Amino acid sequence: MGYFLFVDESGSDGSPPYQVLAGVSVQDSHLWPLTTRLQKEEVRQFGCRYTAGPRELKAKRILNAKTFRLAQQLPLFPLPTRAVLAERALQDGSSATRRELTALAQAKLAYAERVLGIALEEGCHAFASAVQQGSPEPDPGALRKDYNYLLERFFYYLEDSGPDVQGAIVCDELEKSRCCILIDQFGSYFSRTRNGIARSQQIIPEPFFVHSHLTTGIQVVDLVAYVVSWGLRFDSEMREPVRPELADFAGQVSRLEYRTSPRMLAGRSVRIHCFKYIDDLRSVRERRAH
């Protein structure tokens, strides 16, 4: 038995309230059922495969404020009618009517809700680190603290699943140079640090890179990262306002969060939360050096 951890970032361009690094775990035997269910849901909601061709189901496009505004222009359409109208809008967006644009927006919201619901039904779990925009960055070559937390929590998850369970990291493809840097950082972490060496027993040290448009798992974690940045606050230090229209989605993402089995910390048994707020991306040693 093994698990894939699909990884994506939201807010790296500096526009959302928080930069979020998120992961969604999927057991190997559940990956294809998850994929096929979500593909069928596309057709069910949009009347066709939304992602056929160049279109991407990116969270910043299907959960943005404009989508909510358009979805509320008219009363909610019944699903069969909505799918027909949404498909027409996708086929010819330049001449789409008000009804068709409204139906398409409603379909986007309904699809996002079902993505998170299906992920929960298929036993997926979410991990995330939220970082204040402008937080100090580590020296070049050092693995960021949010990646450290993600790998730590994923390792705890694998430990809870069994000593022989293996995990693979699947990342959204970046520029080639950035992929190479991250591979080198992972290599140093897993071969030169005590924690990394221990965790390499259950995590494959080299990440895989895939194109988000072609990989359903990345589309799921993209939604999680976006909702965490704009709609979920799990630490008292997270004071940036939320978008209230994302409340239902935030509730779904909260239910996906993994909490570890009890572990002894500071002499007491605790369950470690897998959503973490970070105000500095440097290691403790690097912060002290500065």
BELMOJO-V682376 format. One record per residue. N is the residue number from 1. BURIAL is # if it has 9 or more other ideal C-beta (glycine too) atoms within 8 Angstrom, else .. Layout:
n,burial
N,BURIAL
N,BURIAL
This chain:
n,burial
1,#
2,#
3,#
4,#
5,#
6,#
7,#
8,#
9,#
10,#
11,#
12,.
13,.
14,.
15,.
16,#
17,.
18,#
19,#
20,#
21,#
22,#
23,#
24,#
25,#
26,#
27,#
28,#
29,.
30,#
31,#
32,.
33,#
34,#
35,#
36,.
37,#
38,#
39,#
40,.
41,#
42,#
43,#
44,.
45,#
46,#
47,#
48,#
49,.
50,#
51,#
52,.
53,.
54,.
55,.
56,#
57,#
58,#
59,#
60,.
61,#
62,#
63,#
64,.
65,.
66,.
67,#
68,#
69,#
70,#
71,#
72,.
73,#
74,.
75,.
76,.
77,#
78,.
79,#
80,.
81,#
82,#
83,#
84,#
85,#
86,#
87,#
88,#
89,#
90,#
91,.
92,.
93,.
94,.
95,.
96,#
97,.
98,.
99,#
100,#
101,#
102,#
103,#
104,#
105,#
106,#
107,#
108,#
109,#
110,#
111,#
112,#
113,#
114,#
115,#
116,#
117,#
118,#
119,#
120,#
121,.
122,#
123,.
124,#
125,#
126,#
127,#
128,#
129,#
130,#
131,#
132,#
133,#
134,.
135,#
136,.
137,.
138,#
139,.
140,.
141,.
142,#
143,#
144,#
145,#
146,#
147,#
148,#
149,#
150,#
151,#
152,#
153,#
154,#
155,#
156,#
157,#
158,#
159,.
160,.
161,.
162,.
163,.
164,.
165,#
166,#
167,#
168,#
169,#
170,#
171,#
172,#
173,.
174,#
175,.
176,.
177,.
178,.
179,#
180,.
181,#
182,#
183,#
184,#
185,#
186,#
187,#
188,#
189,#
190,#
191,#
192,.
193,.
194,.
195,.
196,#
197,#
198,.
199,#
200,#
201,.
202,#
203,#
204,.
205,#
206,.
207,#
208,.
209,#
210,#
211,.
212,#
213,.
214,.
215,#
216,#
217,#
218,#
219,#
220,#
221,#
222,#
223,#
224,#
225,#
226,#
227,#
228,#
229,#
230,#
231,#
232,#
233,.
234,#
235,.
236,.
237,.
238,#
239,.
240,.
241,.
242,#
243,.
244,.
245,.
246,#
247,#
248,.
249,#
250,#
251,.
252,#
253,#
254,#
255,.
256,#
257,#
258,#
259,.
260,#
261,.
262,.
263,#
264,.
265,.
266,.
267,.
268,.
269,.
270,.
271,.
272,#
273,.
274,#
275,#
276,#
277,#
278,#
279,.
280,.
281,#
282,#
283,#
284,.
285,.
286,#
287,#
288,.
289,.
290,.
